[in-house]
Amino acid sequence: MSSVSVRQEWKARPALAHNAGALSFFAWPRLRDGYAPPPGWKRVAPGEHVDALILTAAIPDHDLNLVLNGLADPLVPVVCLVSDSRSWIDSAGEGEQAAWERARVIGTRLRDLPEAIRFSSQPDDILLARMYSRDRALSAVHDPSSRDLVRYPVAGRLDDVPEVALRLFGQNLVTRTFFDRIHCCPDCRSAILSVREECHSCRSPNISEETIIHHFRCGHEAPESHFRSGTKFECAKCGYSLRHIGLDYDKPGSISRCHECGAINDKPTVGFKCIDCGAHHDTEQVPIKTWYSYNLTSAGIQRILKGETVVSYVPQRGPDAFEVLLAQAQREHREFKEPYQIATITFATQKKIEEQSIRLWQESMKLMSDVLHSALREVDVVREEPDGFLVLMPRTDKGEAKCAMDLVKARMAAVLKVDLGLQYELVDTVGMRILSNQGNQAA
């Protein structure tokens, strides 16, 4: 039976409920003639419930994907009776007995799961269930075959694992530990980059290092190639022969020479070439992605065993501090006529700086946040926005607000080395009403 026919037959027949007895398995391509599976296992046909997929050979990715798509069960363990280099397979290359035992352990733990979790289609539930059934952490590993250069074997074929894990971390269902920081292409997000030394002028990697010669007699310094003429080694300035290093000359350093444009520098620069999309970027333009490994918490285990699906844990966004204090300032204004001001801060040079260096912009925003909190009062509230900041100043009139913003500009100019093109504007009554409505809708 071909892989395609397996997929079609599986999808044509509904999965049957399994009993608490023997574990069921499906072998692909097939067990050798006369092979007897260990006790406690029973072979099933396509369309019946499967507790484990047993691979009898290291089949190609395409064929394996067809079989797994036919199973339509992201939790079923996949073990291989022979060696297989794919890290997400639950057991391979450890011997047949170890493969069957690993499948038995995972299949038994899956049977302990409530149906709401066992047959959930939510990525959050699937990831938690895979961690629980494998009894292993969601550990990141380096994988040169992946565009991210990182893979989570326990996650199997689940997509968007970092995003799913981050959601679970935000709900305290998993803990995390640092794994690695990896550069990625700002254009296509691939981490498959060539890090290379390049010419400062034309960015070509066709460069070489050349030693500098210092002639003691006349003080002339130049690249070593300037002192060589055929078989002679003599000073290009005074014509004297250079025979003994340490007596006639020394080599105080080296330079970088570009063989494309001829530029000479004391040392090369570093650039990144994306192997996937071909884009070239300077060091300052290449973002870094931080990767983590994750472990189940007791809360995560309890959620799984109680059958509480992801729907029960969708976080409800409440009003943030800015919205709460804005509502309070508006009430004080209505009741006691207390003034308040809201300032919007934007940066005219944001796009230009980001094009020059993403890291420079990120670090500038961190410093800008420090400046705002040091220049403003403790009762003032700052909220970061995609294009700048919002500042709420309770019990403040327009004149006082302008003085405060001018102080922010002055401190920013003293702290930051780059001109961010800071612009501020005090929001009028209509703008305040819009912000208030947005906060009410979000709450």
N, C-alpha and C positions, 0 to 999 in steps of 0.2 A: 504494500500500500504506500503511495507517495505521500509527501508532506502535505501537499494541497488537499488530497482526499481525506487525510486525517483531520485537517482544519475544517473542511466542509461537513464531515460526519459528526464531529464534536458539536458544531454549532447547530446542526439539524436536530440533535437529540438533547432534551433537557437533562440537567444534572440530577442524579438520584440521591436521596438522603442516605447517608452512610450509617452503619451501625457501630456499636461500641466494641466490636470484635476485632477481627484481623484488619490490618491496614491494607489498603488497596494501592496498587501501583500499575503504571503503564511503562513498558520498556520500549526504547527507541534507539536504533532501528529495530532490533529484536535481540532477545537472549539467544545464546548459542544452543544448538540442539542438545537436549538432555540436561540443561542447566536447571538446577532446583533452587529457587529463592529460599532464604532463611525461614524458619518457622515464624508464624504470625503475619505472613504476607499472602495476599491473594492477587492474582493477575485479573485485570478488568479490561473490557473492550472500550473503544472510544464512545463517549456519551455518558458513561457511568462516572460516579464520583471517584476522584483520584486523590490519594493521600501523598503520593510521591511520583515524580518523573525520574525514571532510571535510564540514564544514557549508557549505552553499551559501547559507544565509540565517540571520539571527539568530532562531532559533526559540525559542518560550517555554520556560521552565524545565521545565514539566510534560512537554512532548513530548521535550525533550532527556533528561530523566531516564529516560523509558521506553526510549529508544534505548540509553542507556548501561547501564541495567539489563539490557537484552537482550544487550549485548556481554559483560557479566560479566567484564570485564578492566579492573582499576583502573589499569593502566599504559599503556594505549593512548593515543597522543597525540590530542588533539582540536584541530583548527585550523579557522578560519572564513575563508572567502574574502571576506567583507564585514566591516564594522565590527561589533564586539560588545563591550559594556561589562563582561562577566563576566571578572573578573581571572584566574580559574583556567584559562581556555581558553589553550592553549599559544601560539597566534598568531591575532591578529584585528586587522583594520584596518590592516595593514601592506602590503597588496597580495597578489594571488594568488600571485605568484612566491615571496614571502617565506613565505607560509603553507605551500606545498608543500615548500620547502626545510627549514623548521623540522620538518615532519612526517618528512621523510627522515632528518634528523640524529637525531631521537629514536628513530625506528623502527630505525635501524642500531645505535644503542647498546643498544637492548633486545635485539637479536639476539645481542649479545656476552655477555649474562647467562647464567649456568648455569640450567638448568631449575628447580632447587630454589628459586632466587630469582625467576626470571621468572614462575613460576606459583604462588608461595607465596600463601597466604591470610592470613598473619600481618601485622598492621598494621605491625610494626617493619620487616619485610622490604619491604613495599610502599612505606613512606616512604623508606627508603634507596634502593630501586630508582628511585623517581621523582626523587630528588635526583641520582642518578648519570646516569640517562638524559636528564634535562633539562640536565645539566651546570651546575646552578645551585644557589645556597644556598637553604635554607629560610628565606626572608626574610619577616618579618611586615610587613603593610601595614594601614593604617587602612581599614575598610570600614563605612560607615554602614548598610549593609543587613544586617549581622550583629548578633546580640544581644550579642556580645562586643566589637563595634566593631573587631575585629582579624581578619584572615584570612591564611592562608598559601597563596598562589596555587599554588606548586609541589606542594603536597599534594593538589591536585585536590579530590575529594569525600570524601576520607578523614575519618573522624570522630575526635574526641578527639586532635587533633594535638598540643596542648601536652603531654598526658600521655605520648604515644608518644615525642615528642622528648626529654622528660625522662628516660625509660628509656634511650634511646640515649646521652644525655649521661652518664648514670651508668655506662655501659659504655665510655666514652671513644671511642665511634664517631662522635660529632660534638662540635664545640666550639660555644660560644654567646656571643653579644654582646647587651648590653642594648638593648631597643627602646623600651619605654614602661611606665609604671605607670598603670593605669586603675582608677578606682573602680567597684565593682559592688554591686548590691543584695544585702544579706544574706539576703533572703527568697527571691528567684528567681534570683539570680546574674546578672541582666541588667546590662549596662553602659550601657543606654539610660536615662540619668538626666537630670533637669532640676536643675541647680544654681542655686539662687535665694536672694535676700535675703529674710528673713522677720522677722516680729514676734517678739520675745523671749517675749511672753506667750502669744499664741494660735497662733503659727507660721503666720499668714496671710501670703501674699506681697503682699497689698493694702496696701502701705505707700508712703510718699513722703517725700522729704527736704525739710526746711523750714529756712530761714535763721533764725538767732538775731539779734535786734536788741538792742544795748546803748545806752540813752539816757544821754548824758553828764551831763545836768543833775541827774537824780535817781538815777542808777545802776541803773535798772530794766532787767532782762534778761528777754526772753520771745520766743516764736516770732513771726515777722513777721506772721502772721495776727492776733495780738492787738493790733497797732498800727494795723491798717487797719479803718476803719469807713466803708463806702460809698466815697466819693471822698477821704476824709480819711486822713491818715497822722499819727497823734498818739499820744502816750504814754498807755497805759491806766492808769497809776498817777497821774501828775501833770497830765495833760490838755494839755501843751504840744505844739505842732505840731513835727513833725520835717521839716526842709526840706533840709538839706545833710549828706550823708554825709561823715564826717571832721570836721565841725564840731559838728553836733547829735547824731550817733550814728555807730556803726560796726557791722560785722557780724563778730563774733569767731568764728563757727562755725556749725554746723548740727545739727539733730536728726532722728531718724527717727520719723514718726508713723504709727500703724496706723489705717486707716480702718474696720477691723472692730471692734476692742475699744477703740480710743482710746488705747492705751498709747503712751508717749513714751520713747524711749531715745536715748542719744548716738549709737549706730550700730546697724544691724540685725545679726541673726545670719545664719548660712548653713545652709541645709537642703538635703536631696536628696529629690526626688520621682521614684520609679521610673515610667517611662512604660509599661512592660509590665504590672506587677502593681498599680500604684497605691499601693504602700507609701510611707510617709514616714519618713525617718530623719534624725537629727542627724549632724553631721560625724563625731563620735567613733564612731558605730555603723557607718559604711560602710567595709568592708574594701577593700584595694587589691590588685589582681592585677598581678604583674610579668610582662611579656612579653619574650621573647627571639627573636632570629634565630639560625639554626644553619648550620654548615658541616660538610661531611664531613671526617673525619680520614683519614690514611693507613690506619689500622686499619679504619675503616669501609669504605673502598674495597676493601681486601684481603678483608674478610669477604664482600662482595658477589661479587667475582670468583672466590673460592674456593667459592662456593655454600654457605657456612655459614649455615644458617637460624637463626631466633630460638631454636629449641630448644637449639642448641649454646651459647647465651649466657645461659641462665636463671641468674641469680646464685644461688648457694647460700648461705644465711644461716648464718654461723658464730656462735659465742658472742661476745657483746660483752664489753667490759672488766669490766663489773659481774659477769657470770656467771663469767668466768675467775677473778677475785679472790675471789668468793664460794666457789667450789669450793676454792680454795687455803686460805681461812680455815677452811673446814670440815675439810680435811685436817689443818691445824695443831691444830685443836681435838681431833680424834680422837687424834692422835699425841702431842701435847705439852700437851694441856689448856689451850691458849691460848684465852681468851675472845674473842668477837667479837659485835657488835651490828648489827642492822639497824633503821633507823627509817623509818617512813612519814610523809611530810609532806603534809597536805591543807589546803585553804583553805575555810573555811565561807562566805565571802562571794563565792566565785568566780562563781556564777550571777548574783548581784545586780550585780557589777561588769561582767560581760560584757554584761548587758542595758543598763547605763548607757553603756558605752564599750568596744567590742572592743579598740580600740587601747590604751586605758589598761591593760587586762588583759595584753595582749601585752608592753607595756613593763614592767609590774610583774614579769612572769615573767623577763624579761631581768635586771632588777635583783636579783630573788630568786636567780637562778643565780649572779650575781656575789657576793652575800652568802654563799651556801653555800660557794663555793670559797675565799673569804677567811677565813671563820670556822673552817673545818675543817682538818684536817691534810692534808699532801700524800699520805699513804697512804690517806686516806678516799676513797671513790668515790661519785659522785652520778649517778643516772640519772633523767632526766625521764620522767614517766608522764603519761597523759592527764588524771589528776585530781590531780597533784602531783609529788612526788619520792620516790625511794628513796635512802637513804644507808647505805652499808656502812662500818662502823668496825672494822677488824681490831684484835686485841689490846686490846680495850676492854671493861670491865665495865659493868654497868647504871648505876652511879653516875656513871662518867665520861661515858657516853653522854648521860645526862640533863643534865649540866653543859654538854656540847657543844651540845645542842639548845636549852638556855636561852640560850646565848650567841648562837646563830643568831637566836632570837626578838628578843633585845635589839638586835642589829645591824640586823635588818630594820626594827624600829620606828624606829631612828634614821635610816635611809636612805629608806624609802618614806613617801610622804605619805598614802597610803590604808591603811586597815586591811584586810588580806587575811584576817583571821580564821584565822591559822596554827594548826594543830593537829598535834601529832606523837604517835606511838605506837611503842614498841619492840616489834618483832615477836617473838612467842614461838616455842618450838621447833617447833610445828606449822606456823606460818607460814613459818619458815625452810625446812622440808622441802618445802613447796609451791613456794616460790621456786626451790629447788634442782631439783625435778622439772621445773618449767617451763623452766629453763635447759637441762636435759639433752634435753628433747623438742625444743626449738628448734634445738639443735646437731645 
